[in-house]
Amino acid sequence: MFLSLKILLLFFLLSIINCTHLHEKINNLPYNTSKSDVLDDLGRPFQIKRMRGFDYWIYKFKLNGQEYTKAILFKEGYFLKSTKKQPYPNPENLLEAAENFEEYKEAVKLIKKNRRKR
């Protein structure tokens, strides 16, 4: 029992360190890194999107107990830049994850509310 508790604690600590480490790795990613090298360094992204000729790989991580997402932009298969970290879930994430019309309407309200604050 005691050994399994130690192992569980070790995995928990490693996951916290790995999330912080992931954020640092994204910030230090060299310009023009290939997608395959990014995949080797950072692992699989949380989400992938393609818009306006760019590929967006979105990674999710924790900092100080709060979850965040950060996108990496690729142009023609090579790293171009990363975005600022965004709290997760943000209204755009909620909009994409809406499973019914009520959830969709609530996400739209949050997006409008956040835009008025800016």
Backbone as a ProteinNet text record, in pm:
[ID]
protein_1_A
[PRIMARY]
MFLSLKILLLFFLLSIINCTHLHEKINNLPYNTSKSDVLDDLGRPFQIKRMRGFDYWIYKFKLNGQEYTKAILFKEGYFLKSTKKQPYPNPENLLEAAENFEEYKEAVKLIKKNRRKR
[TERTIARY]
82.3	0	86.5	188	275.3	353.9	398.3	474	386.4	262.2	173.5	143.7	137.3	117.4	238.1	357.9	479.6	482.4	445.3	444.7	342.5	225.6	122.2	169.4	233	286.9	395.2	479	583.8	523.7	422.4	356.9	291.1	231.3	167.7	272.3	383.5	489.2	548.5	568.4	621.7	525.5	395.7	298.8	298	312.9	320	445.6	558	684.1	676.3	618.2	607.7	523.2	412.2	327.1	401.7	471.6	549.8	661	720.7	828.3	776.5	655.1	595.1	580.5	535	520.6	656.1	759.2	893.8	946.1	919.5	964.2	899.4	769.3	700.5	761.9	789.4	848	986.9	1060.5	1198.2	1211.4	1099.6	1101.5	1170	1273.3	1343.5	1257.7	1269.4	1200.4	1238.1	1140.8	1160.8	1183.3	1143.9	1151.1	1043.9	1076.7	980.2	872.6	758.6	649	693.4	769.4	811.3	902.4	987.7	1073.3	991.8	891.4	802.9	728.3	680.5	610.6	701.9	827.4	924.1	950.8	962.8	996.6	878.8	760.1	646.4	539.3	541.6	438.3	316.2	212.3	90.4	17.7	-32.7	-108.4	-246.3	-304.5	-439.3	-541.8	-515.9	-608.8	-530.3	-582.9	-521.1	-626.7	-589.7	-679.8	-602	-676.2	-616.3	-702.6	-640	-711	-617.6	-670	-599.6	-457.6	-439.2	-308.7	-211.8	-254.8	-170	-224.1	-134.1	-170.4	-147.4	-246.1	-238.3	-239.2	-133.9	-130	-148.4	-250.1	-283.4	-244.5	-165	-119.7	-185.8	-218.2	-280	-181	-170	-76.4	-128.1	-66.7	-103.2	12.7	-23.3	72.1	3.9	67.2	13.5	-131.3	-163.1	-296	-401.3	-368.9	-464	-427.7	-528.5	-504	-500.3	-409.8	-394.5	-380	-404.3	-372.4	-280.3	-201.6	-112.2	-101.4	-116.6	-112.4	25	64.8	186.9	144.3	192.6	156.2	264.8	219.3	309.1	270.8	368.5	347.8	432.3	367.2	433.5	515.8	463.8	526	634.2	657.4	763	709.7	764.5	722	744.8	639.7	645.8	646.8	546.8	540.8	441.2	441.7	342	257.9	137.7	47.4	67.3	2.3	2.8	-80	-48.5	-127.7	-267.7	-365.5	-506.1	-558.7	-633.6	-693.9	-784.3	-786.7	-872	-973.5	-1098.4	-1157.1	-1187.6	-1163.6	-1204.7	-1332.7	-1403.7	-1533.1	-1526.1	-1416.1	-1404.5	-1399.3	-1330.1	-1326.8	-1465.7	-1540.5	-1675.3	-1766.7	-1748	-1828.7	-1805.4	-1679.3	-1646.1	-1695.7	-1699.4	-1737.2	-1887.2	-1964.6	-2108.6	-2174.4	-2251.6	-2317.9	-2465.7	-2518	-2657.1	-2672.1	-2790.1	-2813.5	-2800.9	-2842.2	-2833.3	-2686.6	-2602.3	-2459.8	-2398.3	-2441.1	-2392.8	-2430.3	-2556.2	-2601.7	-2524	-2497.9	-2422.4	-2279.4	-2217.2	-2081.1	-2078.8	-2178	-2185.6	-2200.3	-2282	-2297.7	-2164.3	-2089.1	-1959.1	-1861.3	-1860.7	-1771.4	-1807.5	-1934.5	-1976.7	-1939.7	-1958.6	-1927.2	-1776.2	-1693.2	-1547.9	-1501.6	-1565.6	-1527.5	-1561.4	-1669.7	-1705.6	-1604.1	-1543.2	-1445	-1315.3	-1283.2	-1155.2	-1151.7
-119.1	0	125.2	127.4	243.6	264.8	155.3	164.8	220.7	177.5	228.5	376.9	422.2	564.2	645.4	593.2	661.1	671.3	565.5	564.1	664.6	667.9	763	906.7	934	1067.4	1104.2	1009.9	1034.1	1069.5	996.1	1027.1	1164.7	1199.1	1330.9	1442.2	1427.2	1528.7	1539	1426	1428	1494.4	1474.3	1537	1688	1736.2	1880.2	1937.8	1872.8	1918.7	1914.8	1809.9	1796.7	1908.7	1947.2	2054.5	2186.3	2218.1	2341.2	2332.9	2218	2196.2	2214	2169.6	2184.3	2331.6	2413.1	2556.3	2618.4	2582.4	2634.4	2586.7	2459.9	2407.6	2482.6	2513.4	2587.6	2726.3	2792.2	2926.1	2927.3	2817.7	2811.3	2737	2710.8	2637.1	2720.5	2668.1	2745	2766.2	2883.6	2917.1	2816.6	2780.3	2693.4	2546.5	2505.7	2365.5	2288.1	2169.3	2090	2032.4	1997.9	1939.1	1810.4	1728.6	1601.4	1624.9	1727.2	1758.1	1813	1895.4	1946.7	1830.9	1739.2	1622.2	1540	1522.6	1450	1523	1656.4	1734.4	1754.6	1782.9	1821.8	1713.8	1615.6	1512.8	1555.2	1474.1	1500.8	1623.2	1707.4	1824	1784.6	1871	1854.4	1866	1956	1981.6	2031.9	2005.8	2053.1	2124.8	2241.7	2318.7	2362.9	2392.4	2449.5	2568.2	2688.1	2809.2	2899.9	2953	3052.6	3011.7	2885.8	2837.9	2804	2815.7	2783.4	2659.6	2579.3	2468.7	2515.6	2493	2530.1	2403	2382	2273	2334.8	2290.6	2349.3	2251.3	2301.3	2221.1	2272.8	2181.3	2215.4	2180.8	2270.6	2250.1	2323.5	2295.2	2360.5	2445.6	2561.8	2648.1	2696.3	2673.7	2717.7	2673.7	2552.4	2496.5	2537.9	2627.3	2673.2	2608.3	2560.7	2504.1	2614.3	2598.3	2692.6	2616.2	2687	2634.3	2733.9	2682.5	2765.6	2702	2782.3	2730.6	2753	2658	2668	2676.6	2777	2796.9	2742.4	2669.5	2616.1	2672.4	2703.8	2744.1	2650.2	2579.9	2484.1	2381.3	2339.2	2231.3	2273.2	2404.4	2450.5	2552.1	2547.5	2634.8	2780.5	2860.1	3002.5	3083.6	3059.5	3128.7	3058.4	3098.7	3047.7	3164.9	3133.5	3236.7	3254.7	3355.8	3374.6	3263.9	3234.3	3132.8	3187.1	3097.1	3129.8	3041.8	3097.5	3011.3	2907.3	2787.3	2681.3	2643.9	2627.8	2651.1	2799.3	2847.6	2983.4	2972.7	3081.9	3073.1	3008.7	3030.5	2968.9	2816.9	2765.8	2621	2569.1	2645.1	2603.3	2600.5	2696.7	2702	2577.8	2540.7	2422.6	2293.9	2290.8	2168.3	2158.3	2260.2	2259.1	2136.2	2067.2	1945.8	1966.7	2082.6	2112.7	2264.6	2305.6	2446.7	2535.9	2488	2567.7	2596.1	2495.2	2514.3	2610.2	2599.8	2689.2	2834.3	2858.1	2993.7	3050.9	2969.9	3016.7	3054.1	2974.5	3004.5	3134.5	3157.3	3281	3400.9	3388.2	3496.2	3529.7	3425.9	3448.5	3517.5	3478.1	3540.5	3687.7	3719.7	3859	3939.8	3880.6	3948	3978.1	3880.3	3899.4	4003.9	4012.2	4111.8	4253.1	4268.1	4400.6	4447.5	4354.3	4389.7	4441.5	4402.9	4440.3	4582.1
0	0	0	86.2	97.1	-31.6	-94.5	-219.3	-331.1	-339.4	-443.9	-423.6	-299.4	-269.9	-314.8	-292.9	-338	-489.5	-557.6	-703.7	-756.5	-696.3	-736.2	-716.4	-604.5	-577	-678.7	-713.2	-812	-947.7	-991.5	-1119.6	-1116.3	-1003.8	-989.6	-1001.9	-931	-937.8	-1077.4	-1142.2	-1279.1	-1376.3	-1357.5	-1447	-1428.9	-1305.1	-1280.3	-1343	-1322.9	-1380.2	-1531.7	-1588.4	-1733.1	-1792.9	-1729.2	-1780.7	-1782.3	-1673.4	-1669.4	-1771.7	-1781.8	-1877.5	-2020.2	-2048.9	-2181.5	-2217.2	-2123.8	-2148.3	-2183.1	-2109.1	-2135.3	-2270.6	-2303.6	-2432.3	-2548.3	-2535.8	-2641.1	-2654.8	-2542.6	-2546.3	-2608.3	-2595.2	-2645.5	-2777.9	-2843.1	-2968.7	-3078	-3142	-3244.9	-3369.9	-3427.1	-3551.1	-3659.6	-3742.1	-3858.1	-3821.1	-3701.5	-3661.5	-3737.6	-3785.3	-3861.1	-3768.8	-3828.9	-3751.2	-3682.4	-3751.9	-3691.5	-3571.2	-3576.7	-3461.7	-3345.3	-3375.8	-3270.6	-3205.4	-3285.9	-3233.6	-3143.2	-3184.3	-3100.9	-2969.5	-2973.9	-2854.9	-2760.3	-2814.8	-2732.4	-2718.4	-2803.8	-2800.5	-2880.5	-2872.4	-2949	-2894.5	-2983.9	-2937.8	-2887.4	-2808.7	-2755.2	-2868.2	-2962.6	-3072.3	-3192.4	-3312.9	-3437	-3519.7	-3574.1	-3660.3	-3784	-3890.5	-4011	-4051.6	-4056.7	-4094.5	-4173.8	-4284.3	-4366	-4404.2	-4436.1	-4480.4	-4368.9	-4244.7	-4130.3	-4059.7	-4007.4	-3919.6	-3777.1	-3691.9	-3550.7	-3467.8	-3392.6	-3297	-3160.5	-3089.4	-2960.2	-2850.2	-2757.8	-2643.9	-2516.8	-2428.2	-2299.7	-2189.5	-2090.8	-1980.5	-1857	-1743.2	-1618	-1569.2	-1515.5	-1446.2	-1319.2	-1206.2	-1077.1	-1056	-1095.5	-1072.7	-1175	-1266.9	-1368.5	-1502.5	-1575.8	-1708.1	-1813.5	-1908.2	-2018.4	-2149.5	-2258.9	-2391.7	-2460.7	-2551.9	-2630.2	-2767.8	-2871.6	-3008.3	-3070.2	-3151.1	-3229.7	-3375.3	-3445.9	-3585.7	-3677.4	-3778.8	-3879.9	-4016.1	-4095.6	-4234.4	-4319.3	-4409.3	-4498.9	-4422	-4305.3	-4228.7	-4131.8	-4116.2	-4026.7	-3927.1	-3805.9	-3696.8	-3733.5	-3715.7	-3744.1	-3614.4	-3527.9	-3398.2	-3307.9	-3181.3	-3087.2	-3038.5	-2994	-2944.3	-2794.3	-2739.9	-2595	-2531.4	-2406.9	-2336.5	-2310	-2317.9	-2294.9	-2182	-2088.8	-1986	-2051.6	-1995.2	-2047.8	-1941.9	-1970.3	-2101.8	-2121.7	-2240.4	-2272.9	-2355.6	-2377.1	-2446.3	-2584.9	-2657.8	-2789.4	-2778.5	-2676.3	-2653.7	-2621	-2539.9	-2504.2	-2626.1	-2716.9	-2837.9	-2923.4	-2938.6	-3019	-2954.6	-2822.4	-2752.1	-2724.1	-2765.3	-2736.6	-2798.5	-2717.1	-2762.9	-2792.8	-2753.4	-2783.8	-2801.2	-2840.8	-2872.1	-2748.8	-2633.5	-2510.5	-2474.8	-2482.4	-2454.8	-2556.6	-2681.8	-2786.2	-2754.6	-2715.4	-2682.6	-2564.6	-2463.2	-2346.6	-2385.6	-2471.6	-2517.3	-2596.9	-2681.7	-2759.9	-2665.7	-2561.5	-2463.7	-2396.9	-2358.6	-2295.2	-2389.4	-2514.6	-2613.8	-2629.8	-2641.8	-2655.6	-2530.3	-2414.5	-2289.5	-2281.1	-2319.3	-2315.5	-2416.2	-2530.8	-2631.4	-2585.1	-2510.8	-2458	-2354.6	-2280.7	-2178.4	-2238.4	-2359.4	-2422.3	-2461.7
[MASK]
++++++++++++++++++++++++++++++++++++++++++++++++++++++++++++++++++++++++++++++++++++++++++++++++++++++++++++++++++++++

